[in-house]
Amino acid sequence: MNRRDFLAASAVAGMVPLSHLTARAPLQESGREYYELRRYHLLYGAKQQQMHDFLQNAAIPALNRQGVGPVGVFSSTFGPSSSTLIVLLPHRSLESVATLRQRLADDAEYQRAGADVLDAPMSDPAYIRYESTLLRAFEKMPRLEAPAPQSRIFELRTYESPSNKLALNKLEMFNAGGEVPIFRRTGLTPVFFGEALLGENLPHLTYMLTFPDIAARDRAWAAFSADPEWKALSANPHFRDNVSSITDLILRPARYSQI
């Protein structure tokens, strides 16, 4: 990542969408997308519904107008409590990431439709805070793949590595080593793979899978674990000890989620 890209990435901001992606910018030369993964910490009670209404009726249409999407909105069935919302924002370039906040600020319709949340006073906020991670798509899967409608169970996995050298080694395992094709062949259907550029608990990578249901998920992981190519790859000394921690979340999409 060069200095210019880093400065652009460090300016990240924005707010949350696919009905009409009218400002879909061209991909940068590498052809790899960027993903902002947000975790909103919500207040209890009516404030949670207020945030869902905001995302559905104000944020997602505005983001789609700005060329961001499809946007995923998820809550967890295994992992953080129901007071957390996970929002996935796909971008076509770092420029899109860096300029999103100002573009939304200039969107009069967004400001009007989202006023209850955007103009909430400090004494009565709409939510507590959000955390954000910036990811760059893997070489072997440069763009998000939206699943078929029947795929309504999602798994979000994060692999932390003990050093940058070993994090690059794990990326090599997915890309050059052939781990991504093994995923596809064994039924671990990916939505995206991303290496973290900015965020907490670096270095790490994050990916999302989708399944029709939990039973299909369990069958796919069993097939992956038994796959001869995976066994050979994981036994390769070159790829040894490159992951120190794994976080695994099972998610369900909001009814208005575009993923």
C-alpha positions as CSV (number, residue, x, y, z in Angstrom):
1,M,0.0,0.0,0.0
2,N,1.7,3.2,-1.1
3,R,1.8,6.5,0.9
4,R,-1.0,8.1,-1.2
5,D,-3.3,5.2,-0.7
6,F,-2.6,5.1,3.0
7,L,-3.4,8.8,3.4
8,A,-6.7,8.3,1.5
9,A,-7.6,5.3,3.7
10,S,-6.9,7.2,6.9
11,A,-9.6,9.7,5.9
12,V,-12.2,6.9,6.1
13,A,-15.7,7.8,7.2
14,G,-19.3,7.3,6.0
15,M,-22.7,5.9,6.8
16,V,-24.5,3.1,5.5
17,P,-26.3,0.4,0.6
18,L,-29.0,-2.0,-4.1
19,S,-32.1,-0.9,-5.5
20,H,-30.2,1.6,-7.8
21,L,-26.4,2.0,-7.7
22,T,-26.5,5.2,-9.8
23,A,-22.9,6.4,-9.0
24,R,-21.1,3.1,-9.3
25,A,-17.4,4.2,-9.8
26,P,-15.0,2.1,-11.9
27,L,-12.7,-0.2,-10.1
28,Q,-9.1,0.9,-9.5
29,E,-6.5,-0.8,-11.7
30,S,-6.0,-3.7,-9.4
31,G,-9.6,-4.7,-9.8
32,R,-9.9,-5.3,-6.0
33,E,-12.7,-3.8,-3.9
34,Y,-12.5,-2.3,-0.4
35,Y,-14.9,-3.2,2.4
36,E,-15.7,-1.1,5.4
37,L,-17.0,-3.4,8.1
38,R,-18.8,-1.6,10.9
39,R,-20.0,-2.8,14.3
40,Y,-22.7,-0.5,15.7
41,H,-23.3,-0.7,19.4
42,L,-27.0,0.0,19.9
43,L,-29.1,1.2,22.8
44,Y,-31.9,-1.0,24.0
45,G,-35.6,-0.5,23.4
46,A,-37.1,1.7,20.7
47,K,-33.7,3.0,19.7
48,Q,-32.9,-0.3,18.1
49,Q,-35.9,-0.1,15.8
50,Q,-35.0,3.6,15.1
51,M,-31.6,2.5,13.8
52,H,-33.1,-0.2,11.6
53,D,-35.6,2.4,10.1
54,F,-32.7,4.7,9.5
55,L,-30.6,2.1,7.7
56,Q,-33.4,0.9,5.6
57,N,-35.1,4.2,4.7
58,A,-32.3,6.8,4.7
59,A,-28.8,5.3,4.8
60,I,-29.1,2.5,2.3
61,P,-30.8,4.5,-0.4
62,A,-28.2,7.3,0.0
63,L,-25.3,5.0,-0.1
64,N,-26.7,3.4,-3.3
65,R,-26.9,6.8,-4.8
66,Q,-23.2,7.2,-4.0
67,G,-22.2,4.0,-5.7
68,V,-21.8,2.0,-2.5
69,G,-23.4,-1.4,-2.4
70,P,-24.8,-3.9,-2.1
71,V,-24.9,-3.3,1.6
72,G,-25.3,-6.0,4.2
73,V,-26.9,-5.5,7.6
74,F,-26.6,-8.3,10.1
75,S,-27.2,-9.3,13.7
76,S,-25.6,-12.2,15.4
77,T,-27.2,-15.5,16.5
78,F,-23.8,-16.7,17.8
79,G,-21.4,-14.1,19.0
80,P,-22.0,-10.6,20.2
81,S,-25.4,-9.7,21.8
82,S,-28.4,-8.5,20.0
83,S,-27.4,-4.9,20.8
84,T,-24.7,-5.1,18.0
85,L,-25.4,-4.5,14.3
86,I,-22.8,-5.4,11.7
87,V,-22.9,-3.4,8.5
88,L,-20.9,-4.2,5.4
89,L,-20.1,-1.4,2.9
90,P,-18.4,-2.4,-0.3
91,H,-16.5,0.3,-2.1
92,R,-15.0,0.3,-5.6
93,S,-12.0,2.4,-4.7
94,L,-10.1,4.0,-1.8
95,E,-11.4,7.4,-3.1
96,S,-15.0,6.2,-2.4
97,V,-14.0,5.3,1.1
98,A,-12.2,8.5,1.8
99,T,-14.9,10.9,0.4
100,L,-18.1,9.1,1.6
101,R,-18.8,11.1,4.7
102,Q,-18.7,14.5,2.8
103,R,-20.7,13.1,-0.1
104,L,-23.4,12.0,2.4
105,A,-23.3,15.3,4.2
106,D,-24.0,17.0,0.8
107,D,-27.0,14.7,0.1
108,A,-30.1,16.7,1.0
109,E,-32.4,13.8,0.8
110,Y,-30.3,11.7,3.1
111,Q,-30.1,14.5,5.6
112,R,-33.9,14.9,5.5
113,A,-34.8,11.2,5.7
114,G,-32.2,10.4,8.4
115,A,-32.7,13.5,10.5
116,D,-33.9,11.6,13.6
117,V,-30.6,9.8,13.8
118,L,-28.2,12.4,12.2
119,D,-29.5,15.3,14.3
120,A,-30.0,13.4,17.6
121,P,-28.7,15.5,20.5
122,M,-25.9,14.4,22.8
123,S,-28.5,13.9,25.6
124,D,-30.5,11.4,23.5
125,P,-28.3,9.7,21.0
126,A,-29.6,7.1,18.5
127,Y,-26.8,4.6,19.2
128,I,-23.7,4.3,21.4
129,R,-20.8,4.1,19.0
130,Y,-19.5,2.2,16.0
131,E,-16.2,0.6,15.3
132,S,-14.9,0.3,11.7
133,T,-12.4,-1.9,9.9
134,L,-11.1,-1.3,6.4
135,L,-10.5,-4.4,4.3
136,R,-9.0,-4.9,0.9
137,A,-10.4,-7.8,-1.2
138,F,-8.1,-10.8,-1.8
139,E,-6.4,-11.3,-5.2
140,K,-8.3,-14.6,-5.7
141,M,-11.7,-13.0,-5.0
142,P,-11.4,-9.3,-6.0
143,R,-15.1,-8.5,-5.8
144,L,-18.0,-9.3,-3.4
145,E,-20.3,-12.1,-4.6
146,A,-23.9,-11.6,-3.4
147,P,-25.5,-14.9,-2.5
148,A,-28.7,-16.4,-3.9
149,P,-31.8,-15.4,-2.0
150,Q,-32.1,-18.8,-0.3
151,S,-28.7,-18.4,1.4
152,R,-29.8,-16.7,4.6
153,I,-27.2,-17.9,7.1
154,F,-23.9,-16.1,7.2
155,E,-20.6,-16.8,8.9
156,L,-18.1,-14.1,9.6
157,R,-14.6,-15.4,10.5
158,T,-11.6,-13.3,11.5
159,Y,-8.0,-14.8,11.6
160,E,-5.5,-12.9,13.7
161,S,-1.8,-13.5,13.0
162,P,1.1,-12.9,15.5
163,S,3.1,-10.8,13.1
164,N,2.8,-9.0,9.7
165,K,5.1,-11.6,8.2
166,L,2.9,-14.4,9.2
167,A,-0.2,-12.5,8.2
168,L,1.2,-12.2,4.7
169,N,2.0,-15.9,4.8
170,K,-1.7,-16.7,5.6
171,L,-2.7,-14.5,2.7
172,E,-0.3,-16.4,0.5
173,M,-2.0,-19.6,1.7
174,F,-5.4,-18.4,0.5
175,N,-4.2,-16.9,-2.8
176,A,-1.2,-18.7,-4.2
177,G,-1.6,-21.8,-2.0
178,G,-5.1,-22.5,-3.3
179,E,-7.2,-22.3,-0.2
180,V,-10.0,-20.2,-1.9
181,P,-10.7,-22.9,-4.5
182,I,-10.9,-25.5,-1.8
183,F,-13.5,-23.5,0.0
184,R,-15.7,-23.3,-3.1
185,R,-15.3,-26.9,-4.0
186,T,-16.3,-28.1,-0.5
187,G,-19.4,-25.9,-0.2
188,L,-18.0,-23.1,1.8
189,T,-19.6,-20.4,-0.4
190,P,-17.7,-17.1,0.0
191,V,-19.3,-13.6,0.0
192,F,-16.0,-11.8,0.4
193,F,-12.4,-12.3,1.6
194,G,-10.5,-9.2,2.9
195,E,-7.2,-8.4,4.4
196,A,-7.4,-5.7,7.2
197,L,-5.7,-2.4,6.4
198,L,-7.0,-0.4,9.3
199,G,-8.9,-1.4,12.5
200,E,-8.4,-3.2,15.8
201,N,-6.4,-6.3,16.6
202,L,-4.1,-6.1,13.6
203,P,-2.8,-7.9,11.7
204,H,-5.8,-10.0,10.6
205,L,-8.0,-11.1,7.7
206,T,-11.8,-11.5,7.6
207,Y,-14.1,-13.4,5.4
208,M,-17.8,-14.1,5.1
209,L,-19.5,-17.3,4.0
210,T,-23.1,-18.1,3.3
211,F,-25.3,-21.2,3.7
212,P,-28.9,-22.2,3.3
213,D,-28.9,-23.3,7.0
214,I,-26.8,-24.4,9.9
215,A,-26.9,-28.1,8.8
216,A,-25.5,-27.1,5.4
217,R,-22.8,-25.1,7.2
218,D,-21.8,-28.1,9.3
219,R,-21.6,-30.4,6.3
220,A,-19.5,-28.0,4.3
221,W,-16.9,-27.6,7.1
222,A,-16.8,-31.3,7.6
223,A,-16.1,-31.7,3.8
224,F,-13.4,-29.0,4.0
225,S,-11.7,-30.7,6.9
226,A,-11.6,-34.0,5.1
227,D,-10.5,-32.6,1.7
228,P,-7.2,-34.2,0.6
229,E,-5.9,-30.9,-0.9
230,W,-6.7,-29.0,2.3
231,K,-4.9,-31.7,4.3
232,A,-1.8,-31.4,2.1
233,L,-1.9,-27.6,2.2
234,S,-2.4,-27.4,6.0
235,A,0.5,-29.9,6.5
236,N,2.9,-27.8,4.4
237,P,5.6,-26.5,6.8
238,H,5.8,-23.3,4.9
239,F,2.3,-22.4,6.1
240,R,2.7,-23.5,9.7
241,D,1.6,-21.3,12.7
242,N,0.4,-18.3,10.8
243,V,-2.9,-17.9,12.7
244,S,-2.9,-17.2,16.5
245,S,-6.6,-16.5,17.1
246,I,-9.9,-17.2,15.3
247,T,-13.2,-15.3,15.9
248,D,-16.3,-16.9,14.5
249,L,-19.8,-15.3,14.3
250,I,-23.0,-16.7,12.9
251,L,-25.2,-13.9,11.5
252,R,-28.7,-13.4,10.3
253,P,-29.4,-10.6,7.8
254,A,-31.9,-7.8,8.4
255,R,-35.0,-8.2,6.3
256,Y,-33.9,-5.2,4.2
257,S,-30.3,-6.3,3.9
258,Q,-29.0,-6.2,0.3
259,I,-26.8,-9.2,1.0
